[in-house]
Amino acid sequence: MTAPLPSMPLHFVNDPENQRCLASYFDVCPGVWRHDDWVTVEPDLSLVVAGRSDSTLNRMAVRMGSADI
């Protein structure tokens, strides 16, 4: 995303210089907010959001994200 969204965080707690927030969302593509949702672009250019790729469950030492489920 290149424009602000309502769900875009403004800052993280205990991150006074905003370094963790910037590294979390802007490190891959500087100037572009990357939220880590798995998305499929359909032929009609609609989007299907499958789930968060950066959240994990750890069940019996097997890590999986909601997109895996």
C-alpha positions as CSV (number, residue, x, y, z in Angstrom):
1,M,0.0,0.0,0.0
2,T,1.3,3.4,-0.8
3,A,-1.4,5.5,0.9
4,P,-2.4,5.4,4.6
5,L,-5.1,3.0,5.7
6,P,-7.2,3.0,8.9
7,S,-5.6,-0.3,10.1
8,M,-2.0,1.0,9.5
9,P,-0.2,1.3,12.9
10,L,1.2,4.7,13.8
11,H,3.8,3.4,16.1
12,F,4.8,0.5,18.4
13,V,5.0,0.6,22.2
14,N,8.6,1.2,23.4
15,D,9.7,2.2,19.9
16,P,10.4,5.9,20.4
17,E,12.3,6.4,17.2
18,N,9.9,4.2,15.2
19,Q,12.6,1.8,14.1
20,R,10.8,-1.4,14.9
21,C,7.6,-0.3,13.1
22,L,9.5,0.8,10.0
23,A,11.5,-2.4,9.9
24,S,8.3,-4.5,10.3
25,Y,6.3,-2.9,7.5
26,F,8.7,-1.0,5.2
27,D,11.9,-3.1,5.1
28,V,11.1,-5.2,1.9
29,C,9.9,-2.3,-0.3
30,P,10.9,1.2,1.0
31,G,8.0,3.6,0.9
32,V,5.4,0.8,0.4
33,W,3.6,-0.6,3.4
34,R,3.6,-4.4,3.4
35,H,1.2,-5.9,5.9
36,D,2.0,-9.6,5.5
37,D,-1.4,-10.9,4.3
38,W,-1.4,-13.7,1.8
39,V,-3.4,-12.3,-1.2
40,T,-4.4,-13.8,-4.5
41,V,-5.2,-11.4,-7.4
42,E,-8.1,-12.8,-9.4
43,P,-8.4,-12.3,-13.2
44,D,-11.0,-9.5,-12.7
45,L,-8.4,-7.8,-10.4
46,S,-10.4,-8.5,-7.3
47,L,-8.4,-9.7,-4.2
48,V,-8.9,-12.8,-2.1
49,V,-7.2,-12.4,1.4
50,A,-6.3,-15.8,2.7
51,G,-4.9,-14.8,6.1
52,R,-2.0,-13.3,8.0
53,S,1.4,-14.7,7.1
54,D,3.2,-13.3,10.0
55,S,1.1,-14.8,12.8
56,T,1.9,-18.3,13.9
57,L,0.5,-21.1,16.0
58,N,2.9,-23.4,17.6
59,R,1.3,-26.8,18.2
60,M,3.6,-29.5,19.4
61,A,6.6,-27.7,17.9
62,V,4.9,-27.3,14.5
63,R,4.7,-23.7,13.5
64,M,1.9,-22.6,11.1
65,G,0.3,-19.4,10.1
66,S,-3.4,-18.7,9.5
67,A,-2.7,-18.7,5.8
68,D,-1.5,-22.3,6.1
69,I,-4.7,-23.4,7.7
